[in-house]
Amino acid sequence: MDRLRDVGLRPTRQRMALAHLLFSPGDRHVTAEALFSEAKAARVHVSLATVYNALHDFTAKGLLREISLDTERSYFDTNIGDHHHFYFERTGRLEDIPGDAVQISNLPDAPHGATVTRVDVIIRVDG
């Protein structure tokens, strides 16, 4: 897949299969475990560790965005554009919020030597 080569990732059979599962349906939020289940259902032979490695490789190369909700739960977002999220606490679902729908009027200065690269807003809702 050109998308993998374009960012400097070797398009292995497993990466290609996972990329197809991730990016074919359009923008989505997926956990490693959910992608692993999809891969098994599609008869893609990968380990959960391989799924985690691929997701982290894709994230490091800018193909995905990781959304960490707490120390035990991360989602990977195929929409890497400017946006925020609603998090439905009962169901664990994420829903995109357009970037321009959230206005932040005041941010503290970044610590000395650091630069703010992005602000992620997660609005937790009951649902």
C-alpha positions in Angstrom: 0.0 0.0 0.0 1.4 3.4 -1.0 0.1 5.0 2.2 2.6 2.9 4.2 5.5 3.4 1.9 4.8 7.1 1.7 5.5 7.4 5.5 8.5 5.1 5.5 6.9 1.9 6.7 7.6 -1.4 5.1 4.3 -2.7 3.7 4.4 -6.2 5.2 1.5 -8.6 4.6 0.3 -8.1 8.2 0.6 -4.3 8.1 -1.2 -4.2 4.8 -4.1 -6.3 6.1 -4.4 -4.3 9.3 -4.3 -1.0 7.3 -7.0 -2.3 5.1 -9.2 -3.1 8.1 -8.5 0.3 9.7 -8.8 2.7 6.8 -11.3 1.1 4.4 -14.5 1.9 6.3 -13.7 5.6 6.7 -13.0 7.5 9.9 -13.3 5.4 13.0 -12.1 4.9 16.6 -10.7 1.5 17.4 -9.0 -0.3 20.3 -6.2 -2.8 19.7 -8.4 -5.5 21.0 -11.3 -4.6 18.7 -8.9 -4.5 15.7 -7.5 -7.9 16.7 -11.0 -9.3 16.8 -11.8 -7.9 13.3 -8.5 -9.4 12.0 -9.4 -12.8 13.4 -12.9 -12.6 11.9 -11.3 -11.7 8.5 -8.9 -14.6 8.9 -5.9 -12.3 9.1 -3.3 -14.3 11.1 -1.7 -11.8 13.6 -1.1 -11.7 17.3 -2.4 -9.1 19.6 1.2 -7.9 20.1 1.5 -7.4 16.3 -1.7 -5.4 16.3 -0.4 -3.2 19.1 3.0 -2.8 17.3 1.3 -1.8 14.0 -1.0 0.7 15.7 1.9 2.3 17.4 3.9 2.3 14.2 1.0 3.9 12.3 0.6 6.5 15.1 4.3 7.3 15.2 4.2 7.9 11.4 1.2 10.2 11.6 -1.4 7.8 10.1 -3.4 7.5 13.3 -3.9 9.5 16.4 -3.9 7.8 19.8 -6.6 8.9 22.3 -5.7 7.8 25.8 -8.7 8.0 28.1 -6.9 6.6 31.1 -4.0 4.4 31.9 -5.8 1.3 30.8 -7.7 2.4 27.7 -6.6 3.9 24.4 -8.4 4.3 21.1 -6.8 4.9 17.8 -8.4 7.4 15.5 -8.1 7.3 11.7 -9.2 11.0 11.6 -6.0 12.8 12.1 -7.4 16.2 11.3 -8.3 18.9 13.9 -11.1 17.7 16.1 -12.1 16.7 19.6 -14.3 14.0 21.1 -17.4 13.1 23.1 -16.7 10.0 25.2 -19.8 8.0 26.1 -18.9 6.5 29.5 -21.5 3.7 29.6 -20.8 2.4 26.2 -17.2 3.3 25.6 -18.0 5.0 22.3 -16.1 8.0 21.0 -17.8 10.5 18.7 -16.0 13.3 16.8 -16.6 17.0 17.5 -15.4 19.4 14.8 -12.3 21.3 15.8 -14.0 24.7 15.4 -16.9 23.7 17.6 -14.7 24.0 20.7 -13.2 27.3 21.6 -10.5 27.5 24.2 -10.0 31.1 25.4 -7.0 30.8 27.6 -4.1 28.3 27.8 -1.2 28.5 30.2 2.2 29.1 28.8 4.0 25.9 27.9 6.8 25.0 30.3 10.2 26.5 29.5 11.7 24.9 26.4 8.4 23.2 25.4 5.9 24.1 22.7 2.2 23.3 22.7 1.6 21.1 19.6 -2.0 20.2 20.0 -4.9 20.5 22.5 -7.2 17.5 22.8 -10.6 18.0 24.4 -12.5 14.9 25.5 -16.0 15.7 26.8 -17.3 12.8 28.9 -21.0 12.2 28.7 -23.4 9.8 30.3 -24.6 7.5 27.6 
